[in-house]
Amino acid sequence: MTSAMPNESAQQEKSGGEGLGGLIAIIVGIVLGVLLGGFYGRQMWMALNGPHERVERLEATAAQKALFAERADKAAAEARAKGDNAAADRDEAKAKRYRDAIPKINNERERIVKLANDADAQMKAGQLGLAYSLGVFTSFVGDIFLRMLKGIVIPLVFTSMICGITSLGDIRRVGKIGIGTVAYYMLTTAVAVFIGILLVQMIQPGVGADDTFAYVSKNIEAKERSSAVDTLLAVFRGRPGEPGSGMFPENIFLAATETNVLALIVFALVFGGAVTTLGVRAQPVVDFFNVVNDAVMKIVHLIMYFAPVGIFGLVAANIAKEGGGREFLGQLSLLGFYVMTVIIALGIHSGFLFSLIVFVARRRPIQYTLGVLRALLTAVSTSSSSATLPITLECVEENNKVSNQAASFVLPLGATINMDGTALYEAVAVIFIAQSQGISLGGAELFIIFLTATLAAVGAAGIPQAGLVTMVIVLTAVDLPMAGIGTILAVDWFLDRLRTTVNVYGDATGAAVIDRLFVAGASTKS
C-alpha cells in the first residue's frame, strides 16, 4: 500500500502538468486563430469567393425587403378597411422602413461588387495564393477536429451512461439521481430565462436598432408554424418519415447513425437499469462496458493532442468566413447594444452557476472553474455541447474529481437537454425583435416568453438547428413576425459560441451539484 502511493502521486502530478500544458496550447491556438482571422481573414475571405457570396445575399435581401413591403402595404389596406387605423399605421410604417432599407442595401452591394472584382483580379495575378491556401488549411483542420469529437460522442455517451448506472447498483438510486438532474436543469434554465428577460427590459437594446441588412432564409420561414407542443411531441415520438428520430425511435441503430443522442441516452438508461437487476450474471457485461469506456476515454486523450491545431483552424476559419476582423466589427457595431445585453446576461447567469458551486456543491469555485476551463475553451471553438462532451467528462472527472456515477449520468444528459445559455439568448432575442419592430409587450406576453423559452429549450433536444427552432417557437407564441430573426443572424454565430460555453458550464456545475446531493451525500449517510 505504502509503495503504491508515491507512484500514484507522481502519476497525478504528471497528469496535472500535461493538463496545464494542454490548456496553454489551446489558449495559444485560440489567440493565433483570432489574430490570423482578424488581420488576414479579409484576404482569405476574398480568396475563397466570399465577396461573390455576399453580393448574392445582398441581392436576395433587397428582393425580400421589397416583398415584405408589399405584404405590409396589403396588411395596412386590410386593417384600414376594417377601421383599425392603429394597426394600419403600424403596417404602413413597417412598409416604409422596408423600402428605406433597399437603397442602403444597394449601396452596400456596390461596395462588395468592387471587392469581388478586386478579388478576381488579385486571384488572376496570383496575389491571393497564400490567402487561399491558409483558408483551405484552417477550414480543413477545423473540420477534422470537429468530426473527431462528434465521431466519439455516440460510443462515449452509450458506454459512460451504462457504466454510471451499473456503478450505482440500486435502480432506485438511478431514479433519484434522474429526477434530481432534470429538476436541476429545469431550475437553472428558468433562472437563465428570467435573467435574460429582466436585463433586456432594462437596457432596451432593440429601440432604434438597425435592421437594414436583415435577411430571413427559407429554412426559417419553413419553421414559422412550429409550436412548443409540436416540438415536444416530435421529441418523444419522432418526426414523420424519420424512423431514427425521437426519444423512442423505431430503430436504435439508425438513431445512432443519425447522432440522436437523446434516444441513445434513453436506451442506455433502460439497458443499464436492466443489467443492475441481473446480479452476479451481469458482471461480465459490466466489465465489458467498463473496459470499452476506458478505451473510448483513451481515444479522447489522443484527440486532445490535436486540439490546439483544430481549435486554431475553427477560430480562424469562422472569423474569415465573416470577412475578417473589420467586417465582423462592422456587424457588431450595428447590433452593439444587443450583443452587450446578451453577454452581460450570460455573465450574470455564469455568476449564478458559480454560486451553486460554492453553496450547493461545496467546492472551491475558482479551482473548479479552472478545472473545466479546457472544456469551456473547446465549447467556444466548436459551438457544440455534444462535441465538447468528451472533454467535459475528462475535465470534470480527472481534474475536479467528481465521481464517475454522477459525471457519466449528468453530463451526457446535460449535453442533450440543458440549454441555459440558449434559453436565455432566445428570450433576449425575441424581446429585442419586438422592441426593434416597435411592438410593446405586456406582462402576459413576457410570461409566455418565459414559459415557452424554458420549455422549448428542453424540448428541442435532438432536433437539428435547435436554437433556430426554439426562437421560432417563442416568436410564434407571442405572435411576432419571423422577419425579425434576420436582424440578429449577422452576429448569431458569435453569440452561439458564448451561449454554448454557458451551457457546458451549467453541465459541469450540475455534475458537482448532483454528486454532492445524491452520490457523495448518499454515501456519507449510509
Secondary structure, 3 states (H helix, E strand, C coil): CCCHHHHHHHHHHHHHHHHHHHHHHHHHHHHHHHHHHHHHHHHHHHHCCHHHHHHHHHHHHHHHHHHHHHHHHHHHHHHHHCCCHHHHHHHHHHHHHHHHHHHHHHHHHHHHHHHHHHHHHHHHCCCCHHHHHHHHHHHHHHHHHHHHHHHHHHHHHHHHHHHHHHHHCCHHHHHHHHHHHHHHHHHHHHHHHHHHHHHHHHHCCCCCCCCCCCCCCHHHHHCCCCCHHHHHHHHHHCCCCCCCCCCCCCCHHHHHHCCCHHHHHHHHHHHHHHHHCCHHHHHHHHHHHHHHHHHHHHHHHHHHHCHHHHHHHHHHHHHHHCCHHHHHHHHHHHCHHHHHHHHHHHHHHHHHHHHHHHHCCCCCHHHHHHHCHHHHHHHHHHCCHHHHHHHHHHHHHHHCCCCHHHHHHHHHHHHHHCCHHHHHHHHHHHHHHHHHCCCCCCHHHHHHHHHHHHHHHHHCCCCCCHHHHHHHHHHHHCCCCHHHHHHHHHHHHHHHHHHHHHHHHHHHHHHHHHHHHHHHHHHHHC
